Amino acid sequence: MAQTGDVNATGIKAWIKRLRRGNRQRLNRLMTSLFGTVEPRSRPLAGDTRRILVVRLNKRLGNILFLTPMLRSLAASLPAATIDVVIEDPRQKPLLESLPAIGQVWVRERSLPATIRLLRQLRSVRYDLAIDPSGNSASNRLALALAGARQRMGFAARDQWVRLTHAAPRAESRHQAIQPVELLTSSVADFSWKTFETLAVFPHGPSNAAAQRYWQAAFTPPVRSTTPTVGFFTRATGAKQLETGWWQEFVALFKQRLPSARLLQIRAPDQPEPIEPGIASVSIAELDVLAALLGRLNGFVAADCGPMHLAAAAGVPVVGLFKATSAACYAPLGDGCTALEGPALTAAAAVDAVSHRTQYRGSRVAWILLPCQSSG
């Protein structure tokens, strides 16, 4: 019965997703019929561009972290600018606030009065530039059109109806975090961008202190600080999730091949116990605290999910497991990251990917940082 319920829930979620996609397409077609389409247009930024608004109305953690290369590129290339961001999940706010040059992180509440108040606040700032980093979000386009910025940047497309001053052609990269960076470089003429192509978050003092308390509670009694620790997360949405048996095999092989290392399971809120008795585990609701804890790890293994990208953003070598999505679009981006998919998606290959990044030098452990790649 439980399996039938899971199947039904998955089917309902898929139906809702198709419905939303269909509604978005219908809205874009209607708006395009009213306002026309936009062709690619590259032109210089106004010289007094100081107040920038980035609109990303999406609750998925990975999609918000995919903004960080573009946000860092903006901050490094326009050092006099202040960058505000509009998002939907308040839990993600501390992650973006840790980035350089970030000013206000606005959070849209899902009610008409709250949305109207937010639009009034945005228009009162009088932004010099508003950016829609997504190529297909109707919500982003509406917010971009109503924000009142004197320059508007986004991707040109057949269904792009917002009057853009800076319009990039379709991005060459398939990766969802690199496309916003290409938006900058392709839509602005006569400008040399300093760009970033890895995810990043920088947890502050209180987040690090809280992470330390979780760390100490997970490893009681404490072990040597030089003991390498690899984290893993067994959950993912829908077809992206791997079976329990896969993870049990991974744990068994890890213990066999890396007996001097230890595992730390990052549990989802509805996972009261670790996958096996005796494995250290922790569940953290605050995303900035979780990022700080992930930054303590020597490696991390997870399917395509928010914690996978958060670990990469925290600077951890990540082994990303791609069962149902494409690594070309969603691979973890960071030093030492790699992705497994297709025939390479085995527990043994995941343990190999972890062990290949470990080099013992006496009692110390140095992690070999390899370039991100897609395996399979």
N, C-alpha and C positions, 0 to 999 in steps of 0.2 A: 504493500500500500504506500509505503514511504517513497519507493522508487517511482510509482505511478504519479504521486503528488509532485515529485521533483520534475518529472517529464511534463506534467501539465503546467507547472509554474514556468518552466523554460519556454513552453509553447506560447504562453500568454505574454511573456516578456518579448519574445520574437515578434508576436503580432503587434504589440504596442510600438515596437521599434519600427516596423514596416509602416504602421499608421502615421507615426511622426514624420518618417521620411517622405511619405506621400503628401502629407499636409505641407511640409516644407517646400516640396517641389511645386505643388499647386500655388502656394503663396508667391514663390519666386516667378512662376510663369505669369501670374496676374500682375505683379509689379512690373515685370519686364514689358508686358503689353501696354502698360500705362506710361512708363518712363523710358523705354528703350534699353539698349545694352551699352556696355562700355568696352572700348578697345584698349589694348595695352598703351600706356603713356608713361614715358620716363622723362622727368623734368627735375630741375634743382629744387631743393627745399628752400623755403623762405629763410633769409638770413637771420631772422629773429625768432626761430623756432625754439621755444624754451619750455612750453607746457605741452606735454604729450600724454595722450590717453590711449591705452590699449584695451580693447574690448574682447573678452573671451568668456561668453556666457555658456559655461559647460561645467558640470559637476565632477567629471572624471578627473581623478588625481593625475593620471598620466598626461592628459591634454593640458592641464595647467602647468605641469613641469616642462612640457614641450615649449612653453613660452620662454624659459630661462635663457637659452642661447640668444634669442632675439633681444630680450630685455638687457642682457649684459652687453650685447653689441651696441644697442642704443646708448647705454650709459658710457661706454668707452669712447664712442665716436662723437657724442654730443655732450661733453662734460659739463656744460652750463645748463643742461636741461633737467627738468624734474619729470619723472615718469609715473603716472597714475594708471591703475589697472581696475577694470570692472570684472568681477567673477560672481559665482553663485553660491559657493560653499564657504561659510565662514571659517571652517577648520583649516582651509588652505591659506588663509590670510597671513599667518606668521611666516610661512615659507617664502612668500613673495616679499614681505617686508624686510627679510634678511638680505635682499639683494641690493647692490649699490644703486644710488640715485632714485630709488623707489620712494614716492611721496605718499599719496593716499591710495589705499586698496579699498575700493568700494565693493560692497556686497549687495547684490540685487535680491530683495525679498520677493517671494512669489505672491504678490497681491497687487491689484491695480493701483490703490492709493500709494503704496510704497514705491512702485515703479514710477509713478508720476513725480513723487518727491525726489527720487534719485535723478530723473531727467532734469528737473529744475536745478538741482545742485550741480549737475554736470554742465549745463548751459551757463550757469553763473560763473564758472571758472574761465570761460572763453578760451578754450584750448586752441593752441596753434596747429596741432596735428592730432588726428584721431586715426587709429590703425585697427583694421580687422584682419588678424593673421590667419583666419580660416577661410577656405575657399567656398564653403557650402553652408554656412550657418545663417538662416533667416533671422534669428534673434540678433546675431552680431550685426547684420546689415541694418536692421531697424534701429538699433542703438547707435550705430555709426551715423545714420542719416539724421537722427534726432539730437545728437550731442551738440551740434552747433559749432563744430571746429571749422576753421577757415581752410584747412587742408585735410584731405581724406585719402587714406592709403588702403589699398586692398588688391585682390587678384581680379583681373579682367576675365570674364567668362560670358558664355551665351546668355546665362540667366543672371548676370550681375547688373542690377538696376540702379545702384547707388551712384550718384554723380561723383566719381573719384577724380581727385587732382593728380594722384600718383597711382597708376595701375600697372601691375606686373603681369606678364604672361604666365601661363601655367608653369609651375616650378619644375625644374629638371630632376631634382631629387624626389624620391618617393617617401623619404622619411619625414614623419609629421613634425619633428623638431627642427629639421633643416629647412623646410619650406618657408617658415616665417623669416628666416635669415635671408633666404633668396628673395623674399618679397622686398626687403630693404634694398639689397644690391641691384635688383632689376628695375625698381620703380623710381629710383633717384639718380639723376644724371649729375655728372661733374662733381662726384664726391667719393672720397676714399674711406670705406668703412673698415673699422677694426672688428672682425667677426669672431664669434665663438661657435663651436660645434659640439660641445658637450653640455650635459645638464649640470646644474649647480644649485645648491642651497647652502646657507651659512648659518646654522643654528647659533643663537646668542647664549649668553651666560646662564640665565635661568633654565633654558632648555637643556643645556649640557649638565647642569647640576641635577635636574630631575632624571636625566638619562643615567647618570652615575648611580642614583638610588635604585633604579630598576635593574641595572647591571649587577650591583652588589646583591640584590635580593634573588636574582636568577642563579647566581653562582655562590651558593652557601653550602658548605664552607668554601671560602675563596681558594682559587688556584693561582699558580704563578702567572704574573702579568705577561710573561713571554710565551705562554701557551697560545698557539694560533686558534682562532675561533671563527667558524664558518656558520653563518645564519642561513635559514631557509624558511620559505613560506609556501604552504601547500595549497592555498586557495587561489582561485581565479574565477571569472564569470563565465557561465555557459560552457561552451565546448572547449574553451581554453584550459580548463582545469584538468590536471592529470589524476589518474586513479590512485586510490590509497595504496594499492599494491606496488605501484611505481615508486612511491615515496618510501615505502618500507624497504624495498630493494636498495634504494639510494642510501638509506641510513645504514643498512647492513654492510654494503660495499665500502662506504665511507669509514666505518669503524675498522674494517679489515685492512684497508689500504693506507689510512692515515691514523694509526693508533695513538699518535702523540698530539693530535688535534682534538678539538671538542666542537660539538654542535650546539646551536641555539635556535630553537624554533620560534619564529614570530607567529603568534596565534591570532587568528581573526577573533572578533568580539564574541562569536558564538561557539568558539572552540574552548571548552573549559579545561581540557587536558591535552598534553602533547601527544604526538602520534604514537610514541612508544614510552613506556615508563622509564624513568631515569634520564631522559633528555631534558636539559635546561630549557625553559621556555618563558616567554613574556608576552603580554598583550597590552598595547599602549594605544589609547584613543587619540591623544594629542599628536598631530602629525609632525610638529617641530621637535617634540621630544623623541618621537620615533626616529626622525632623521638623525638626531644627535646620537642615539643609541646605535643605529645602523653604521654610522661613521666610525665606530669603535671596532667593527668587524674586519677580519682579514679577507673575507669573501662572502658572497651571498648567492643563493640559488633559488630561483622562483620562475613560475610561468609568467606569461605576459600579463602584468597587472600593475596597479599603482605602487605597491611596495617595491617591486622590481625596479621601477624607474626612480623611486625615492632613494633606494640604495645607491644607484648609479650617480644620482645628483649629490649624494653625501660623500662621494669619492671612493666608493668601494668597488673592487673588481667583481663584476656580476656575471653569472652564467644564466642567461635568459633562455627559457624553454618555450618553444613555439609549436604548439599542437594544431591550432586552428587559425592563427593570424600570421601575417607575413613579417619576417624579421627585417626585410627591406624597408618596411614602413614603421616598425615599432621596436627595433632592436635597442637594448640598453646602450646609451651613449656615455662613455667615460673611459678613462685609462684602465686598461686591463679587462674591459668587458668583452664578452663573446656571446654568440647566440647559437643554439642548437635547434635544428628542425629537420623534418623528413626522417630518413633512415638513421640520422645521427642522434635522434631524440631518444636516447636510452639512459637508464640510470648509470650504467658503466661509463658512458661518454661524459655524463655530468660530473662524476667523481674524477675522471681523468682531467677534465677541464679545470677542476679545482686543484688537483695535485700538481698539474703542470705549472701552476702559478706559485708554487711553494719551493723555496730553496733554503735548506737548512745550513746555517753557518754557526757551528757550535751550538750555543743555547739560544741564539737569536734566529728569528725568521724574517727573511726579506721576500716580499712578494714581487714577482717579475711582472711588470706591467706590459701587456701585449696590446696591440691595436685592436679595436673592435672589428669583428668580422662576423659573417653569417656562415654557419656550417650547415651542410645538408644537401 
